[in-house]
Amino acid sequence: MSDFDWYATPGDQRVEKRLRKAHLTSIRARLKLQERVVRLEDELEWTGLVASTLIGICVEKGLVTSEELEARMKALDLSDGVEDGKAAAAPRAPAPPAKTVRRKRFKPRA
């Protein structure tokens, strides 16, 4: 307890309580984001493993040559007009229309 604790007003205590709550909320949010990043990194590594496996099988079986694969990858990369090592973003499907709730109209009795 400090020398000035006796001077704290109930309003100050409410502010401190809100600040502590906000701090804990931000810590929880940060932990959730960190967990999500770890999961996404794991999924990315697994996807890379699957892609490498499939490419290796296709090349070994003679379904595609390394040169054909590189040419196709470059064409896909350039499909958005920029050679950046990324595929063009697939167009998103339009969002379904929002459901509207119809309310019964009030009819006054005659």
KOLPA-581092 format. One record per residue: residue in three letters; x, y, z of N, C-alpha, C in turn. Coordinates in steps of 0.001 Angstrom, whole numbers, padded with zeros to 6 digits, always signed. Each point is the difference from the previous one (the first is absolute). Layout:
BEGIN
alaXYZXYZXYZ...
//
This chain:
BEGIN
met+000850-001171+000000-000850+001171+000000+000894+001233+000000ser-000275+000935-000888+000824+001203-000062-000583+001074+000906asp+000733+001098+000171-000450+001108+000849-001240+000681-000559phe-000251-000177-001312-001112+000709-000629-001238-000871-000187asp+000040-001270+000434-001162-000874-000154-001205+000521+000772trp+000215+000676+001088-001108+000518+000799-000753+001077-000767tyr+000644+000571-001024-000582+001106-000749-000810-000470-001207ala+000092-001272-000337-000703-000519-001177-001504+000098+000208thr-000663+000486-001030-001455+000130+000077-000639-001238-000615pro-001278-000236+000263-000670-001139-000625+000070+000056-001529gly-000018+001195-000572+000129+000149-001452+001344-000489-000500asp+001062+000305+000763+001337-000466-000359+000066-001520+000013gln-000647-000587+000995+000010-001461+000110-000754-000631-001175arg-001090+000634-000423-000742-000520-001159+000842+000081-001272val+000728+001095-000142+000863+000157-001173+001092-001066+000014glu+000611-000206+001176+001035-001030+000102-000556-001371-000337lys-001212-000295+000486-000617-001294-000275-000254-000161-001496arg-000470+001046-000663-000226-000049-001460+001302-000204-000748leu+001052+000688+000445+001301-000143-000652+000539-001420+000145arg-000134-000584+001202+000445-001377+000195-000781-000962-000882lys-001317+000226-000081-000841-000864-000825+000387+000125-001474ala+000227+001229-000462+000405+000210-001396+001354-000647-000272his+000902+000088+000956+001326-000604-000158-000119-001518-000117leu-000799-000610+000870-000189-001447-000061-000665-000416-001314thr-000943+000799-000458-000662-000297-001279+000998+000049-001145ser+000892+000988+000014+000993+000097-001076+000990-001162+000056ile+000345-000450+001208+000910-001150+000127-000672-001245-000568arg-001277-000206+000328-000724-001168-000533-000072+000050-001523ala-000299+001183-000536-000085+000135-001459+001347-000292-000649arg+001079+000482+000602+001334-000238-000543+000322-001496+000016leu-000364-000685+001086+000248-001448+000077-000798-000753-001060lys-001244+000400-000222-000810-000651-001040+000632+000202-001373leu+000497+001210-000254+000651+000267-001282+001269-000823-000164gln+000776-000112+001073+001217-000800-000066-000326-001468-000275glu-001054-000519+000645-000410-001378-000249-000435-000178-001444arg-000717+000983-000530-000454-000090-001388+001180+000029-000965val+000988+000836+000274+001193+000067-000846+000705-001349-000016val+000130-000625+001161+000657-001312+000081-000777-001018-000827arg-001347-000012+000131-000816-000947-000781+000153+000253-001497leu-000024+001272-000405+000135+000321-001422+001377-000387-000531glu+001037+000196+000801+001339-000415-000417+000063-001511-000176asp-000620-000724+000926-000037-001467-000112-000741-000422-001272glu-001139+000633-000263-000766-000332-001203+000793+000324-001267leu+000720+001115+000015+000803+000395-001154+001115-001017-000247glu+000652-000436+001052+001060-000999-000157-000571-001309-000537trp-001170-000412+000499-000633-001229-000472-000390+000138-001467thr-000550+001157-000384-000389+000229-001394+001217-000037-000913gly+001101+000580+000452+001236-000047-000779+000509-001419-000164leu-000119-000793+001051+000415-001406-000072-000854-000765-001012val-001306+000212+000036-000904-000672-000943+000324+000427-001431ala+000187+001314-000221+000306+000487-001349+001313-000591-000510ser+001023-000007+000855+001291-000566-000407-000124-001484-000322thr-000774-000718+000797-000208-001430-000238-000688-000235-001342leu-001058+000756-000250-000738-000159-001258+000852+000368-001210ile+000773+001058+000109+000877+000405-001101+001025-001089-000259gly+000595-000527+001080+000995-001065-000150-000580-001225-000684ile-001206-000406+000393-000646-001165-000617-000279+000264-001477cys-000513+001191-000315-000321+000320-001401+001251+000007-000875val+001105+000545+000515+001250+000030-000766+000552-001417-000146glu-000018-000780+001080+000518-001372-000056-000787-000860-000985lys-001306+000197-000062-000828-000814-000898+000012+000542-001428gly+000673+001107-000219+000087+000563-001339-001262+000726-000438leu-000857+000360+000953-001224+000731-000346+000301+001450-000367val+001093+000522+000538+000401+001377-000258+001512+000088+000212thr+000628+000876-000761+001434+000215+000210+000169+001213+000912ser+001183+000122+000567+000292+001147+000862-000152+001305-000768glu+000400-000017-001294-000100+001203-000824-001460+000374-000234glu-000852-000995-000278-001429+000272-000204-000624+000562+001279leu+000400-000561+001102-000516+000461+001283+000406+001452+000259glu+001272+000315-000243+000482+001369+000193-000712+000974-000935ala-000211-000411-001258-000693+000864-000959-001437+000251+000445arg-000681-001033+000471-001384+000138+000458-000073+000895+001236met+000959-000181+000908+000027+000829+001209+000226+001466-000350lys+000899+000257-000961+000264+001382-000403-001232+000611-000654ala-000686-000769-000841-001210+000500-000653-001073+000324+001042leu-000145-000863+000975-000973+000245+001062+000389+001224+000818asp+001282+000132+000275+000490+001153+000742-000301+001293-000747leu+000199-000009-001317-000215+001215-000804-001465+000257-000331ser-000888-000905+000383-001410+000171-000362-000624+001249+000614asp+000595+000524+001066-000507+001244+000578+000806+001212-000455gly+000938-000230-000935+000785+001101-000547+001259+000325+000773val+000262-000711+001076+001173+000273+000832+000732-001300+000283glu+001313-000019-000292+000801-001177+000327+000512+000167+001422asp-000753-000586+000939+000326+000173+001413+000049-001322+000767gly-000058-001116-000724+000041-001289+000672-001313-000384+000656lys-001080+000679-000380-001310-000287+000583-001013-000203-001118ala-000963-000853+000257-001090-000194-000960-000989+001147+000161ala-000694+000324-001073-001030+001030+000083-001067-000481+000967ala-000521+000911+000745-001050-000360+000950-001231-000477-000759ala-000533-001104+000452-001210-000523-000625-001158+000933+000316pro-000877+000219-000972-001135+000886+000295-000876-000626+001067arg-000488+000832+000863-000845-000487+001083-001445-000115-000470ala-000653-000998+000506-001422-000156-000294-000756+001109+000718pro-001048+000505-000625-000753+001063+000669-000632-000531+001289ala-000082+000866+000965-000584-000391+001284-001496-000244-000180pro-000535-000973+000713-001438-000233-000113-000759+001194+000558pro-001180+000260-000544-000752+001153+000500-000390-000207+001459ala-000014+001085+000718-000354-000075+001411-001478-000351+000136lys-000294-000805+000983-001389-000367+000234-000709+001177+000645thr-001157+000287-000503-000790+001070+000593-001121-000615+000810val-000248+000597+001096-001066-000485+000871-001220+000857-000264arg-001050-000646-000395-001234+000735-000246-000847-000027+001257arg-000397+001161+000373-000827+000104+001192-001452+000203-000417lys-000865-000552+000788-001420+000195-000273-000362+001429+000316arg-000755+000567-000888-000444+001383+000233-001121+000007+001014phe+000025+000973+000800-001074+000164+000978-001218+000564-000695lys-001099-000687+000141-001250+000474-000592-000952+000357+001123pro-000331+001258+000079-000933+000381+001069-001383-000608-000252arg-000644-000330+001075-001340-000557-000122-000980+001091-000382ala-000927-000352-000861-000987+001000-000437-001204+000036+000892
//
